[in-house]
Amino acid sequence: MVSMNVQASLLSRWELLRGYTPPPGHDEILLPNGEIRPEWSPLLNHLNQLGEQRLESLRQQARHLLRENGLTFNLFQSDGSESRAWELDLMPLLIAEQQWLTLEQGLKQRHRVLELLLADLYGKQETLRHGILPPTLLFSDPGYLRACHGLPHPRGALLPWWAVDLVRNPEGGFQVVGDYLQTPAGAGYALENRQILFRLLRQPLNENRVRLLLPFFSALRAHLNDASPLLKEDPQVVLLSPGPGDKIYFEHAFLANYLGLTLVQGEDLTVRNGRLHIKTLDGLHPVDVVWRMLNDLQCDPLELNENGFLGVAGLVQAVQGERAAVINHPGASVLENRALLGYFPALCHHFLGEAPRLAVTPTRWCGDPVARSEVLDTLEQWVLQQRPHPNRPTLKPAQMTRQQLQQEILDFPHEWIAYPPLIPSTLPVMTAMGARPGHMLLRTFVTAGRLGVEVMPGGLARIVSEPAQIHAFDDPTGITKDVWVLSHNPIITRTNRLPMERLSEPSFFSGDISSRMAENLFWVGRYAERGEYTLRLLRLLLLLPRPEGTEQNEHAESEAIRLLYAALTQVTASEPGFVGEGCEQRLRHPEEELRALILSHERAGTLFSSIRSLLLAAHRVRERLSNDTWRVLNQLMAQQQNLLRHKQTADMVGDMENLVTAFAALAGLAQENMTRGLGWRFLDLGRRLERAIFQVELLRTTLIRPLSAEGERFLLDALLGVSDSSITYRRRYRTHLAIKPFLELILLDEANPRSLASQLALVNEHVTALPYRRPTPPHRTPCGRIALDSFNTLRMSEPDLLGMVGEAGTYSNLAALLERFQGLLPLFSMELAHTFFQHSSSRSLAGEPREP
């Protein structure tokens, strides 16, 4: 490597790289003499001209876009830890065209060998008979699944989907460090990274003639279709995900949306008569291809692992009967065994009669006596790694003594591999303090099918702080980079969307949704409404005078304010609060209780828990929500975090105003941007039901017992504010505040979108449009009867009678009406769940399998 002084002189014209001093080894941007590699000059010129201030602004924009799009690892973990945002560095990895073509040829050759090897291991096993692979290497591997032996291959290719991790060694050549064939992550993140850099660095991306990712994803979509064992022109393809608990669930939803697939979980699918179906509200519909994001052992609890509760019982049977295809082939995890890296040259000669075009990491499997002896004799010269085993804990060699490590290898030799220390190439990472070197790991992807083998022109580069991290891609602590493969040919188009090659028949999934999807959309609506009304009530109380908490208080508003505090406790179900034991003390000093109802994540009914539950329900149906909707949801999460900054609840009002705006934007997007299908109906049904329940509980808590004239006017004005109906009331009734016109507007006026009558009318409308078993009329179903009964009961009510004080000195007619609704509305919710949200059965209403 050239001296630091000479290097500093050579880099003097590149303000961007001031102080950049990579360690010895191959650097992606610098030649051995310290000069810039030719392919990097145009990009560096552009970035250099932007200046530090503009670059910092672009970094902030990239971070903002990633958070706005919800690009996170594990948004909701069971252990309560916070989500972590994906990190994207502005400076991409550049690969010259000729270098990429050489790598591409090596990847295609490797893919061919892996396909032939997988077919052999689950077929004739000639590699074992000829001694190319030791039998114990295969049969000691937990990834080898005997139940998958002899399974028919998908049409087109045995391995339609494959990812490979590469490093560039000190000599500058790429070498393989790992293969991923079960659930390779990163393709969606690579596409998202490219889309963000396209927005921020469009000019250099165009000028450098960077190859597009679009053809790769078009080929992937075509190969998924081609994998169907049934010769159908438009097969039904689903993406099977573990669900929102998975730390890369974002990618599953992103890819499903981008490729036009239906995102499902195991509970959404069932096998009937050897045929795979999706359970929808309209019955069972056949599925032809499953692109799985589940590990092999999770795919089928019946055939593969009784604890594979995330999968589908009978899935292997459907594949065996050639009634469905699974991508990749169940059992493909056997090829992820890194011990195979040491045998790859021999495998390549056996299958293709040629030497590998792409180097692999020299690897020793300690189950081989010769290799084990070599490793034990020179232990310090190797990096040791234990292969994961379901029945034994994973050990950390760095924390073991030499003697302990030797004994462990002797006791369990089949579980250990060794490879020489790796020094990956370095690449500048852009920070506020300038460029710093980071070691680079490259993951790229390959898809194969009837049309051939397509390699993603680029991929995902990850910066690792330690070489040991090269085997832990899914660790969310690293910085990622886009990968630009340069081309000498002009790039014709820059669209990000897949082309529509032909007009196909509308998918049944466009109108029918699974019961799980319907339930989560229903709760998105309920939690959105619950969060908004809790917020409105809290905001009102923060702006009102504090109650004194004594019966001797002579202020006319005091009793009304006490009722509003009690209503907050009742509506949020956060007893004892301002109604239970010790409420007088809490009314004198409400600050602590109000703060808890805003921020506590341990108590149910708080604003924090409502927003968090909303985000969780939305996360479960992510593919059904637009990017704009997710931006609003992320703003809700950010505004909620802003509330934590304030020590006094009175100072939170400004951020609460922003939250109200975000809730309103969310409601507007649902109303104006969602197609009026079943998904929208269940979401809006949840919203209307929750709003009706809130109105009933709020009025029942505050209005049953008459107050003084001044106190009642104060209370009615406050309730109009919470219901966002003050302007309508004043325009209609001027300044006269009285109980009867109030009840007419808030309870009975169907033209008021905040009234109870409006909610029940919409509930009744939605119920009649739901898919019931025919020919039963909707109003004859349990849900229909309750909805119709509720709506007609309210329509028959008279505001004069509701506002009349009875013999007991209360609004007895109003109390009776609200009490009736207090029973009917929760009952409706229970009947709806019983009718439509039964996931365990194949169909809750009707449902013989529907063949195409």
C-alpha positions in Angstrom: 0.0 0.0 0.0 1.2 3.5 -0.8 2.4 5.7 2.0 -0.2 7.9 3.8 1.5 11.1 2.7 1.5 10.1 -1.0 -2.1 8.9 -0.6 -3.2 12.2 1.0 -1.6 14.1 -2.0 -3.4 11.9 -4.5 -6.7 12.4 -2.7 -6.3 16.2 -2.2 -8.7 17.0 -5.1 -11.4 14.8 -3.5 -12.7 16.8 -0.6 -15.2 14.0 -0.1 -12.4 11.5 0.8 -10.3 13.8 3.0 -8.7 11.7 5.7 -9.9 8.4 4.1 -7.2 5.8 5.0 -8.3 2.2 4.5 -6.3 -0.7 6.1 -4.1 -3.0 4.1 -6.0 -5.1 1.6 -8.2 -4.6 -1.4 -10.1 -1.3 -1.4 -13.1 -0.8 -3.7 -12.3 2.8 -4.5 -8.5 3.1 -4.4 -5.9 1.4 -6.5 -2.8 0.0 -4.8 -0.9 3.2 -5.6 -3.6 5.3 -3.9 -5.2 6.7 -7.1 -9.0 6.6 -7.7 -10.2 3.7 -9.7 -11.4 5.0 -13.1 -15.1 3.9 -12.8 -15.5 5.9 -9.6 -14.4 9.3 -10.9 -17.8 10.5 -12.3 -19.7 9.6 -9.1 -17.0 11.2 -6.9 -17.0 14.3 -9.0 -20.7 14.7 -8.6 -20.7 14.1 -4.8 -17.7 16.3 -4.4 -19.5 19.2 -6.1 -22.5 18.8 -3.8 -20.4 19.9 -0.8 -20.7 18.8 2.8 -23.8 20.7 3.6 -25.8 19.3 0.7 -24.5 15.7 1.4 -25.6 16.0 5.0 -29.0 17.1 3.8 -29.3 14.1 1.5 -28.3 11.8 4.3 -31.1 13.2 6.4 -33.5 12.9 3.6 -32.5 9.2 3.1 -33.0 8.5 6.8 -36.4 10.3 6.7 -37.6 8.3 3.6 -36.6 5.0 5.2 -38.5 5.8 8.4 -41.5 7.2 6.5 -41.7 4.0 4.5 -41.5 2.0 7.7 -38.2 0.3 6.7 -37.4 -1.4 10.0 -36.3 -4.6 11.5 -38.9 -6.3 13.8 -41.3 -3.4 14.4 -43.0 -5.3 17.3 -41.0 -7.8 19.3 -42.4 -9.9 22.0 -39.7 -8.8 24.4 -40.8 -5.2 24.1 -37.6 -3.9 22.5 -37.8 -1.0 20.1 -37.8 -1.3 16.3 -34.6 -0.5 14.5 -34.5 1.5 11.3 -32.7 0.2 8.2 -29.6 2.2 7.5 -28.6 3.2 3.9 -25.3 4.9 3.1 -25.4 7.4 0.3 -22.2 6.2 -1.5 -23.0 3.0 -3.4 -20.8 0.1 -4.3 -19.7 0.4 -7.9 -18.8 -2.7 -10.0 -17.4 -2.3 -13.5 -19.3 -4.1 -16.3 -16.6 -6.6 -17.2 -16.0 -7.5 -13.5 -19.8 -8.1 -13.2 -20.0 -10.2 -16.3 -17.2 -12.5 -15.0 -19.0 -12.8 -11.6 -22.3 -13.4 -13.3 -20.9 -16.3 -15.3 -19.5 -17.8 -12.1 -22.8 -17.4 -10.3 -24.7 -19.2 -13.1 -22.3 -22.1 -13.1 -22.6 -22.3 -9.3 -26.4 -22.3 -9.5 -26.3 -25.2 -12.0 -24.1 -27.2 -9.7 -26.4 -26.6 -6.7 -29.4 -27.6 -8.7 -27.8 -30.9 -9.7 -26.6 -31.5 -6.2 -30.0 -30.9 -4.6 -31.6 -33.3 -7.2 -28.9 -35.9 -6.4 -29.2 -35.6 -2.6 -33.0 -36.2 -2.7 -32.7 -38.6 -5.6 -30.1 -41.2 -6.6 -27.3 -39.9 -4.2 -24.5 -40.7 -6.6 -22.3 -38.1 -4.9 -22.3 -40.4 -1.9 -21.8 -43.6 -3.8 -18.8 -42.2 -5.6 -17.2 -40.8 -2.4 -17.4 -37.2 -3.5 -19.3 -36.3 -0.3 -19.0 -38.3 2.9 -22.4 -39.9 3.8 -22.1 -38.7 7.3 -21.9 -35.1 6.1 -25.4 -35.5 4.7 -27.1 -37.7 7.2 -25.8 -35.7 10.2 -27.2 -32.5 8.8 -30.5 -31.4 10.5 -31.3 -29.7 7.2 -31.5 -33.0 5.3 -35.3 -33.9 5.4 -36.0 -37.5 4.6 -39.7 -36.7 4.1 -38.7 -34.6 1.0 -36.9 -37.4 -0.7 -38.3 -38.0 -4.1 -40.5 -34.9 -4.2 -41.4 -33.8 -7.7 -39.5 -30.8 -8.9 -41.2 -27.5 -9.8 -41.6 -26.8 -13.5 -38.9 -24.7 -14.9 -36.1 -25.0 -12.3 -35.4 -26.9 -9.1 -34.0 -23.7 -7.5 -36.0 -20.7 -8.8 -34.7 -18.5 -5.9 -31.2 -18.3 -4.5 -29.0 -15.8 -2.7 -25.3 -15.9 -2.2 -23.0 -14.0 0.0 -19.7 -12.8 -1.4 -16.6 -11.0 -0.3 -13.8 -9.6 -2.3 -10.5 -11.0 -1.1 -7.2 -9.1 -0.8 -6.3 -10.1 -4.4 -9.5 -8.4 -5.6 -11.4 -11.5 -6.6 -14.9 -12.4 -5.4 -15.3 -15.5 -3.4 -18.4 -17.3 -2.0 -18.9 -17.4 1.8 -22.4 -18.7 2.0 -25.5 -19.9 0.1 -29.1 -19.1 1.1 -32.0 -21.2 -0.3 -34.7 -21.3 2.4 -35.6 -17.7 3.2 -32.9 -15.5 1.7 -33.5 -11.9 2.8 -32.4 -8.7 1.2 -34.0 -8.5 -2.3 -36.8 -6.2 -1.2 -34.3 -4.0 0.8 -32.1 -3.8 -2.3 -35.0 -2.6 -4.4 -36.1 -0.1 -1.7 -32.5 1.2 -1.4 -32.4 1.7 -5.2 -35.7 3.6 -5.2 -34.5 5.9 -2.5 -31.1 6.7 -4.2 -33.0 7.2 -7.5 -34.8 10.0 -5.8 -31.7 11.5 -4.2 -29.0 10.8 -6.7 -30.8 10.5 -10.0 -28.3 12.4 -12.1 -25.2 10.3 -11.3 -27.3 7.2 -11.5 -28.3 8.1 -15.0 -24.9 9.4 -16.1 -23.2 6.2 -14.9 -25.6 4.0 -16.9 -26.4 1.9 -13.9 -28.2 -1.4 -14.8 -31.8 -1.6 -13.7 -33.2 -4.1 -11.2 -36.5 -4.2 -13.0 -35.7 -7.0 -15.5 -34.6 -9.2 -12.6 -37.9 -8.8 -10.8 -39.9 -9.3 -14.0 -38.0 -12.6 -14.5 -38.7 -13.6 -10.9 -42.4 -13.0 -11.3 -42.4 -15.0 -14.5 -40.5 -17.9 -12.9 -43.0 -18.0 -10.0 -45.8 -18.4 -12.5 -43.9 -21.0 -14.5 -43.4 -23.2 -11.3 -47.1 -24.1 -11.2 -47.5 -27.9 -11.7 -50.9 -27.2 -13.3 -50.6 -25.8 -16.8 -52.5 -22.6 -16.2 -52.1 -19.3 -18.0 -52.6 -17.3 -14.8 -51.8 -19.4 -11.7 -52.5 -18.1 -8.2 -49.2 -17.4 -6.4 -49.0 -16.5 -2.7 -46.1 -15.4 -0.5 -46.1 -17.3 2.7 -44.7 -15.3 5.6 -44.2 -16.1 9.3 -46.1 -12.9 10.1 -45.4 -9.5 11.6 -43.3 -11.0 14.4 -40.6 -11.7 11.9 -37.9 -9.1 11.9 -37.9 -8.7 8.1 -41.7 -8.8 7.7 -41.4 -5.4 5.9 -39.6 -7.1 3.1 -42.3 -9.8 2.8 -45.1 -7.2 2.5 -43.0 -5.0 0.2 -42.2 -7.9 -2.3 -45.8 -9.1 -2.2 -47.0 -5.6 -3.1 -44.4 -5.1 -5.8 -44.8 -8.4 -7.5 -48.6 -8.5 -7.2 -48.7 -11.5 -4.9 -51.0 -12.3 -2.0 -49.3 -12.2 1.4 -50.5 -15.0 3.5 -49.7 -16.8 6.8 -50.0 -20.4 7.6 -53.4 -20.0 9.2 -54.7 -18.6 5.9 -54.1 -21.8 4.0 -55.4 -25.4 4.2 -55.0 -28.6 2.2 -58.2 -30.4 1.2 -58.2 -33.5 -0.9 -54.6 -33.0 -1.7 -55.2 -29.5 -3.0 -53.9 -26.4 -1.4 -56.4 -23.6 -0.8 -56.6 -20.2 0.7 -59.4 -19.5 3.2 -61.3 -16.4 2.3 -64.6 -14.9 3.4 -66.0 -16.2 0.1 -64.9 -19.8 0.5 -61.9 -21.9 -0.3 -59.9 -21.0 -3.4 -57.1 -23.1 -4.9 -53.4 -21.9 -4.7 -50.9 -23.1 -7.3 -47.5 -21.7 -6.1 -46.3 -20.9 -2.7 -43.2 -18.6 -2.4 -42.2 -19.4 1.1 -40.4 -17.2 3.7 -40.5 -20.0 6.2 -37.6 -22.3 7.1 -37.9 -25.9 5.9 -39.0 -27.4 9.3 -41.7 -24.8 9.7 -43.5 -25.5 6.4 -45.5 -28.6 7.4 -46.2 -29.7 10.9 -47.6 -33.0 9.6 -44.6 -34.2 7.6 -41.6 -32.1 8.7 -41.9 -31.0 12.3 -44.8 -31.2 14.7 -43.8 -27.8 16.1 -44.0 -26.1 12.7 -47.1 -24.2 13.7 -46.3 -21.4 11.2 -46.8 -23.6 8.2 -49.6 -25.6 6.6 -50.4 -29.2 7.5 -50.4 -31.3 4.4 -48.3 -28.9 2.3 -45.8 -31.7 1.5 -48.7 -33.9 0.4 -49.9 -31.2 -2.0 -46.4 -31.0 -3.5 -46.1 -34.8 -3.7 -49.4 -35.0 -5.6 -48.2 -32.3 -8.0 -51.2 -30.1 -7.1 -49.0 -27.2 -5.8 -45.4 -26.0 -6.0 -43.3 -24.6 -3.1 -40.4 -22.2 -3.9 -37.8 -23.2 -2.9 -38.1 -27.0 -2.8 -38.6 -28.2 0.8 -35.4 -29.6 2.0 -33.2 -27.0 0.2 -31.7 -26.0 3.5 -29.3 -28.9 3.1 -27.3 -26.8 0.6 -26.9 -24.0 3.2 -24.4 -26.3 5.0 -21.2 -24.4 4.8 -19.2 -27.6 5.0 -20.1 -28.1 1.4 -17.9 -25.1 0.4 -14.9 -27.3 0.9 -16.3 -29.9 -1.5 -17.5 -27.6 -4.2 -14.5 -27.9 -6.6 -15.0 -31.7 -6.6 -18.7 -31.3 -7.1 -18.2 -29.0 -10.0 -15.9 -31.5 -11.7 -18.3 -34.3 -11.1 -21.4 -32.6 -12.5 -20.0 -30.3 -15.2 -16.5 -31.6 -15.8 -15.0 -28.2 -15.3 -13.3 -26.1 -12.7 -15.3 -23.5 -10.7 -15.3 -20.1 -12.2 -16.0 -18.5 -8.9 -13.7 -19.0 -5.9 -15.1 -20.4 -2.6 -13.9 -19.9 0.9 -11.5 -22.8 1.7 -13.5 -24.7 4.3 -12.7 -27.8 6.5 -15.4 -30.0 7.9 -14.2 -31.6 11.1 -16.3 -34.7 10.5 -13.6 -35.7 8.0 -10.8 -37.3 10.0 -8.1 -35.7 7.8 -9.5 -32.3 8.0 -10.1 -32.6 11.7 -6.5 -33.5 12.4 -5.3 -30.6 10.3 -7.6 -28.1 12.2 -6.7 -29.5 15.6 -2.9 -29.2 14.9 -3.2 -25.6 13.7 -6.2 -24.4 15.7 -5.0 -20.7 15.9 -4.9 -20.5 12.1 -8.6 -21.1 11.6 -11.9 -19.4 12.3 -14.2 -22.0 13.9 -17.9 -22.1 13.5 -20.5 -24.5 15.0 -23.3 -25.5 12.7 -26.7 -24.9 14.3 -28.2 -27.9 15.8 -31.8 -28.1 17.1 -30.9 -30.1 20.2 -27.7 -28.4 21.3 -26.8 -24.8 22.3 -24.7 -22.7 19.9 -21.3 -22.2 21.4 -19.0 -19.2 20.9 -15.4 -20.3 20.2 -14.0 -16.9 21.2 -15.2 -17.5 24.7 -13.6 -21.0 25.0 -10.1 -22.1 25.9 -8.0 -24.0 23.4 -8.5 -27.2 25.5 -12.3 -26.8 25.7 -12.5 -26.1 22.0 -10.4 -29.2 21.1 -12.5 -31.4 23.3 -15.7 -30.0 21.8 -14.5 -30.7 18.3 -13.5 -34.3 19.3 -16.8 -34.9 21.0 -19.0 -33.5 18.2 -16.9 -33.3 15.1 -19.8 -33.2 12.7 -21.0 -29.9 14.0 -17.8 -27.9 13.4 -16.3 -26.3 10.3 -13.2 -24.2 10.0 -12.1 -21.6 7.5 -9.1 -19.3 7.3 -9.6 -15.7 8.6 -11.2 -13.5 5.9 -10.3 -9.9 5.3 -13.1 -8.5 3.1 -12.4 -5.5 0.9 -13.1 -2.0 2.2 -15.3 0.8 1.0 -15.9 4.4 2.2 -18.9 4.9 4.5 -20.3 8.5 4.5 -20.6 10.0 7.9 -21.0 13.6 9.3 -17.3 13.4 10.2 -16.3 12.4 6.7 -15.6 9.1 4.9 -14.4 6.2 6.9 -13.4 2.7 5.7 -15.7 -0.3 6.3 -15.4 -4.0 5.4 -17.9 -5.0 2.7 -20.1 -8.1 2.3 -22.1 -8.4 -0.9 -25.3 -10.4 -1.2 -26.8 -10.9 -4.6 -29.7 -13.0 -5.9 -30.5 -15.4 -8.7 -33.8 -16.5 -10.2 -34.2 -19.4 -12.6 -37.0 -20.9 -14.6 -38.2 -21.9 -18.0 -36.6 -18.7 -19.5 -33.2 -19.4 -18.1 -31.1 -18.0 -15.2 -31.2 -14.3 -14.3 -28.8 -12.7 -11.9 -29.8 -9.5 -10.1 -27.5 -6.8 -11.6 -26.4 -5.6 -8.2 -27.7 -6.6 -4.8 -27.2 -5.5 -1.3 -23.8 -4.5 0.2 -23.5 -4.5 3.9 -20.8 -2.9 6.0 -19.5 -5.2 8.8 -17.3 -4.1 11.6 -15.8 -7.5 12.2 -15.1 -10.3 9.7 -17.1 -12.7 12.0 -20.2 -10.8 11.0 -20.1 -12.1 7.5 -22.2 -15.0 8.6 -24.9 -12.8 10.3 -26.5 -10.8 7.5 -29.8 -10.6 9.3 -28.2 -8.7 12.3 -29.8 -5.3 11.9 -26.8 -3.3 13.2 -25.0 -2.9 9.9 -25.1 -0.1 7.3 -26.2 -1.1 3.8 -25.3 0.2 0.4 -26.9 0.0 -3.0 -24.9 -1.8 -5.6 -24.4 -0.2 -9.0 -23.4 -2.3 -11.9 -22.1 0.0 -14.6 -22.9 -0.5 -18.3 -21.5 0.7 -21.5 -24.9 0.7 -23.1 -27.5 3.4 -22.5 -30.4 2.6 -20.2 -33.7 3.0 -21.9 -36.2 3.3 -19.1 -36.1 4.2 -15.4 -39.6 3.1 -14.3 -39.8 1.3 -11.0 -42.9 -0.7 -11.7 -43.2 -4.1 -13.3 -44.6 -4.1 -16.8 -48.0 -5.7 -17.5 -47.1 -8.2 -20.2 -50.7 -9.2 -20.8 -54.2 -8.5 -19.5 -55.1 -11.3 -17.1 -58.4 -12.3 -15.5 -59.1 -10.4 -12.3 -57.7 -12.3 -9.3 -60.2 -13.7 -6.8 -58.0 -12.1 -4.1 -58.9 -8.7 -5.3 -62.4 -9.0 -3.8 -62.1 -11.8 -1.3 -59.9 -11.6 1.8 -59.0 -14.1 4.5 -60.6 -14.1 7.9 -57.3 -13.1 9.5 -57.0 -10.1 7.1 -60.6 -9.1 7.8 -60.1 -9.3 11.5 -57.0 -7.2 11.5 -58.5 -4.5 9.2 -61.5 -4.4 11.6 -59.2 -3.7 14.5 -57.2 -1.2 12.5 -60.5 0.8 12.3 -61.4 0.2 16.0 -58.0 1.2 17.4 -57.7 4.2 15.1 -61.1 5.5 16.4 -60.2 4.6 20.0 -56.9 6.5 19.8 -58.5 9.6 18.3 -61.3 9.9 20.8 -59.0 9.2 23.7 -56.8 11.9 22.4 -59.6 14.4 21.9 -60.9 13.8 25.5 -57.4 14.1 27.0 -56.7 17.3 25.0 -60.0 18.8 26.3 -59.1 18.0 29.9 -55.6 19.5 29.6 -57.2 22.8 28.4 -59.8 22.9 31.2 -59.3 24.3 34.7 -58.2 21.6 37.3 -61.1 20.4 39.5 -60.7 21.3 43.1 -62.0 17.9 44.3 -64.2 19.3 47.1 -68.0 19.3 47.5 -67.9 22.9 48.8 -66.7 24.2 45.4 -69.1 26.8 44.2 -67.9 27.1 40.6 -70.7 26.0 38.2 -68.2 24.2 36.0 -66.6 22.1 38.7 -69.2 19.3 38.7 -69.1 19.2 34.9 -65.3 18.9 34.9 -65.5 16.1 37.5 -67.9 14.3 35.2 -65.6 14.7 32.2 -62.7 13.3 34.3 -64.9 10.3 35.3 -65.8 9.8 31.6 -62.1 9.6 30.7 -61.7 6.7 33.1 -64.9 5.0 32.0 -64.3 5.4 28.3 -60.7 4.2 28.5 -61.6 1.4 31.0 -58.7 2.5 33.2 -60.2 2.1 36.6 -59.8 3.1 39.3 -58.6 6.4 37.8 -61.0 9.3 38.6 -63.9 7.1 39.8 -62.5 4.4 42.0 -61.0 4.4 45.5 -58.7 7.4 46.0 -60.3 9.4 43.1 -60.7 12.5 45.3 -57.0 12.7 45.8 -56.3 12.1 42.1 -58.8 14.8 41.2 -57.0 17.3 43.4 -53.7 16.4 41.6 -54.6 14.8 38.3 -51.2 15.4 36.6 -49.8 11.9 37.4 -53.0 10.0 36.3 -53.3 12.1 33.1 -49.6 11.5 32.2 -50.1 7.8 32.8 -53.2 7.7 30.5 -51.1 9.4 27.8 -47.8 7.7 28.0 -48.0 4.4 29.9 -47.3 1.3 27.8 -48.1 -1.1 30.7 -51.7 -0.1 31.3 -54.6 -0.9 28.9 -56.7 1.9 27.5 -53.9 4.5 27.4 -53.3 6.6 24.4 -49.9 4.9 24.0 -51.5 1.4 24.0 -54.1 2.4 21.5 -51.6 3.8 19.0 -49.3 0.8 19.5 -52.2 -1.6 19.0 -53.2 0.3 15.9 -49.7 0.0 14.5 -49.5 -3.7 15.3 -52.9 -4.4 13.6 -51.8 -2.3 10.6 -48.5 -4.1 10.4 -50.3 -7.4 10.1 -52.1 -6.2 7.0 -49.2 -4.1 5.6 -49.7 -5.1 2.0 -53.3 -3.8 2.1 -52.2 -0.3 3.1 -50.7 2.3 0.7 -47.4 4.0 1.1 -49.2 7.3 2.0 -51.1 5.5 4.8 -47.8 4.1 6.2 -46.3 7.6 6.2 -49.2 8.8 8.3 -48.9 5.8 10.6 -45.2 6.5 11.0 -46.0 10.1 11.8 -48.3 8.9 14.5 -45.5 6.8 16.0 -43.1 9.8 15.8 -45.6 12.2 17.3 -46.3 9.8 20.1 -42.6 9.6 20.9 -42.5 13.4 21.0 -44.9 13.4 23.9 -42.2 11.8 26.0 -40.1 15.0 25.8 -42.5 17.0 28.0 -42.3 16.9 31.8 -45.6 18.7 32.2 -48.8 17.4 30.6 -49.9 20.9 29.9 -47.0 21.2 27.5 -48.2 18.3 25.5 -51.1 20.1 23.9 -49.2 21.2 20.8 -48.0 17.7 20.0 -51.5 16.5 20.7 -52.8 18.8 18.0 -50.4 17.3 15.6 -51.6 13.8 16.6 -55.2 14.8 15.9 -54.2 16.0 12.5 -52.4 12.7 11.8 -55.5 10.7 12.9 -57.7 12.9 10.6 -55.3 12.2 7.7 -55.5 8.5 8.4 -59.3 8.6 8.3 -59.2 10.6 5.1 -56.9 8.2 3.4 -59.1 5.2 4.4 -62.2 7.1 3.1 -60.8 8.5 -0.1 -58.0 6.1 -1.2 -59.2 2.6 -0.3 -61.1 0.6 -2.9 -64.6 -0.2 -1.7 -64.0 -3.9 -1.2 -64.4 -6.2 1.7 -61.2 -5.0 3.3 -62.4 -1.4 3.4 -65.8 -2.5 4.7 -64.3 -4.3 7.7 -62.0 -1.4 8.4 -64.8 1.1 8.3 -67.1 -1.2 10.2 -64.5 -1.3 13.0 -64.3 2.5 13.0 -68.1 3.0 13.1 -68.6 0.5 15.8 -65.9 1.9 18.0 -67.2 5.5 17.5 -70.7 4.3 18.4 -69.4 2.6 21.6 -67.5 5.7 22.5 -70.5 8.0 22.1 -72.7 5.7 24.1 -70.2 5.4 27.0 -69.4 9.1 27.0 -73.1 10.2 27.2 -74.0 7.5 29.7 -71.2 8.7 32.0 -71.9 12.5 31.8 -75.5 13.2 30.8 -77.8 11.0 32.9 -78.1 13.3 35.9 -79.1 16.9 35.1 -76.8 19.7 36.3 -77.4 23.4 37.0 -78.2 25.4 33.9 -74.8 27.0 33.8 -73.1 23.6 34.5 -75.1 21.8 31.9 -74.2 24.4 29.2 -70.6 24.1 30.1 -70.8 20.3 29.9 -72.7 20.3 26.6 -70.2 22.7 25.0 -67.3 20.4 26.1 -69.0 17.3 24.7 -69.6 19.1 21.4 -65.9 19.9 21.3 -64.9 16.2 21.9 -67.4 15.1 19.2 -66.1 17.8 16.7 -69.6 19.1 16.3 -69.4 22.6 17.8 -69.5 24.4 14.5 -72.5 22.5 13.2 -74.4 23.1 16.5 -73.7 26.8 16.5 -74.6 27.2 12.9 -77.9 25.4 13.4 -78.9 26.6 16.9 -76.8 29.8 17.3 -75.6 30.1 20.9 -78.5 28.4 22.7 -77.1 25.3 24.4 -79.8 22.9 25.6 -80.1 19.1 26.1 -82.8 18.4 23.5 -81.1 20.0 20.4 -77.8 18.5 21.6 -79.3 15.0 21.7 -80.9 15.6 18.3 -77.5 16.4 16.8 -75.3 14.0 18.6 -77.7 11.0 18.7 -80.3 11.2 16.0 -79.0 13.3 13.1 -77.9 10.9 10.4 -76.4 13.8 8.4 -73.9 14.4 11.2 -70.9 12.1 10.6 -70.2 12.1 14.4 -73.6 11.2 15.5 -74.7 7.8 16.8 -77.4 7.5 14.1 -74.8 8.0 11.4 -72.6 5.2 12.8 -75.5 2.7 13.1 -76.7 3.5 9.6 -73.3 2.8 8.2 -72.9 -0.4 10.3 -76.2 -1.6 9.0 -75.1 -0.8 5.4 -71.8 -2.7 5.8 -73.5 -5.7 7.4 -75.9 -6.1 4.4 -72.9 -6.2 2.0 -70.9 -8.9 3.8 -70.6 -12.4 2.2 -73.1 -14.5 4.1 -74.2 -18.0 3.3 -76.9 -17.7 0.6 -79.8 -17.6 0.3 -80.0 -16.4 4.0 -80.9 -12.7 3.9 -78.4 -10.5 5.7 -81.1 -9.1 8.1 -81.8 -12.7 9.2 -78.3 -13.4 10.4 -77.3 -12.6 14.0 -75.2 -9.6 13.0 -77.9 -8.3 10.7 -80.6 -8.6 13.4 -78.5 -6.8 16.0 -77.5 -4.0 13.5 -81.1 -3.5 12.3 -82.5 -3.6 15.8 -80.0 -1.0 17.0 -80.7 1.3 14.1 -84.5 1.1 14.3 -84.5 1.6 18.0 -82.5 4.8 17.6 -84.7 6.0 14.7 -87.8 5.5 16.8 -86.5 7.7 19.7 -87.8 11.2 20.3 -85.4 13.9 21.4 -88.2 15.5 23.5 -88.6 12.3 25.5 -84.9 11.6 25.7 -84.4 15.1 27.2 -87.2 14.8 29.7 -86.3 14.5 33.4 -88.0 11.5 35.1 -89.4 11.0 38.5 -86.0 10.0 39.9 -84.5 13.3 38.8 -82.6 11.8 35.9 -82.9 11.6 32.2 -84.4 8.1 32.6 -85.4 7.6 28.9 -81.9 8.5 27.8 -80.4 6.2 30.4 -82.6 3.3 29.2 -81.7 3.9 25.6 -78.0 4.1 26.3 -78.1 1.1 28.5 -79.7 -0.9 25.7 -77.0 0.1 23.3 -74.4 -0.7 25.9 -75.5 -4.3 25.6 -76.2 -4.5 21.9 -73.0 -3.0 20.5 -70.5 -5.4 22.2 -72.9 -8.3 21.3 -72.7 -7.2 17.7 -68.9 -7.3 17.9 -68.9 -10.8 19.4 -71.3 -12.1 16.7 -69.2 -10.5 13.9 -66.1 -12.2 15.3 -67.9 -15.6 15.6 -69.2 -15.3 12.0 -66.2 -14.0 10.1 -63.0 -14.3 12.2 -62.9 -18.1 12.8 -59.4 -18.9 11.6 -59.2 -22.5 12.8 -61.9 -23.8 10.4 -61.6 -23.7 6.6 -64.7 -21.6 6.3 -67.0 -20.0 8.9 -70.1 -19.7 6.7 -69.9 -22.1 3.8 -67.1 -23.5 2.0 -66.6 -26.4 -0.2 -63.3 -26.1 -2.0 -63.7 -24.2 -5.3 -61.7 -25.7 -8.1 -60.7 -23.5 -11.0 
